[in-house]
């Protein structure tokens, strides 16, 4: 009888610890908007710092947008992500570093955001390398000023 009670107690403890650990991860909402505080075609917030293991929920507040990681603008070993236009997306970010995100249909209009996972205080030298539309580059540079 004691053995059964100890097993039940141990099971309860494991469940409580598991639930407590799950409580540390957060979900952050990002709205995809036709117009926001920073002007037309924006993610709000446009800069986000999260802990490893946190989830980012991209909300299709206005139709016609998506969220997609930009090639060459995610940490080594991180998994790229993309949503369909008009669809919401939840992505859990485990790899520390900077993630460049764009709305594919509105990339040339500067609809981009930067997500920092962990404690990064500078961007990798090649973060803004490659072909980036001028308006998107301006917004990325402004976002990097938040590091």
C-alpha positions, 0 to 999 in steps of 0.5 A: 500500500505504501508503495502505491501511495509513493508512486502516486505522490511521485507521479503528482510531483513529476506532473507539477514540475512539468507544468511549472517548467512549461509556465516559463515559455511565453507566447508573444502576439504579433499583428500583421497590419495594413496600417499601424503606428509606424505607417503602412504595411507593418508588423506590430511590434516590429522588434521583439526580444524573446527567450529560447523556447518562446512562441511567436503567434503571428495574427492575421489582423488584416487580410493579405499578409503572411509571415516568413523568415528571410533567407540568410537572416536566421541563426545557423541551425534554426528552422525556416518558417512561413505561413500562407497569405491570410493565415495565422502562424505560431512558431516556437523559437529555440535557437538563439540569435536574430531572425529577420521576418517579412511579409512576402507580398509587402516586402518591397514596401518594408513590411519586416520585423526583427526577432531576437531570441536570447541575449544578443546585443549585436547583429551578425555582420552579414545580417543585412547582406544580400538583396533587400528592398530599400524600404525594408532595409531602412526598417531593419536598420531602425529595428537593429537600433533596439539591440 
